[in-house]
């Protein structure tokens, strides 16, 4: 049986997907879950806390979890294989979070407040880039990536391509094969021009 917190997270995920983060209210989320707004605040400090919980607990593509585990892959798995898994997961994560986060950029005050709240939690959209760059730097130290490669730039190129792919797929409602997309993006990155 789902706990109160689980029901609240499920409701938050639904309301945020339908209305977007900017238009979703804690009152509406509490009502959707069948609880009072006061009960919601017993489990979550604010809407940003709910948003972070939805991203980490209700979005099936666990990008940060995958990236946090990358140090264990250094020197053990082929770099190309690791990067393809990252690309597949990143495209899925970004595709699932566009409907939630897109509206955030339409309200400068909400965006600023959200930015501050994420900074206080040590969280934010830079985390995937930093985790991937850390992995690439470790592989570079192990001699499996060319010394001239900038790990941060490579992480930005791959994740940026994944974000763009997810954006275009979300906009057009057409989706490509995730494995094929990941393979093409990683091959182009690894092989260069």
Secondary structure, 3 states (H helix, E strand, C coil): CCCHHHHHHHHHHHHHHHHCCCCCCHHHHHHHHCCCHHHHHHHCCCHHHHHHHHHHHCCCCCHHHHHHCHHHHCCCCCHHHHHHHHHHHHHHHHHHHHHHHHHHHHCHHHHHHHHHHHHHHCCCCHHHHHHHHHHHHHHHHCCCCCCCCCHHHHHHHHHHHHHHHHHHHHHHCCCCCHHHHHHHHHHHHHHCC
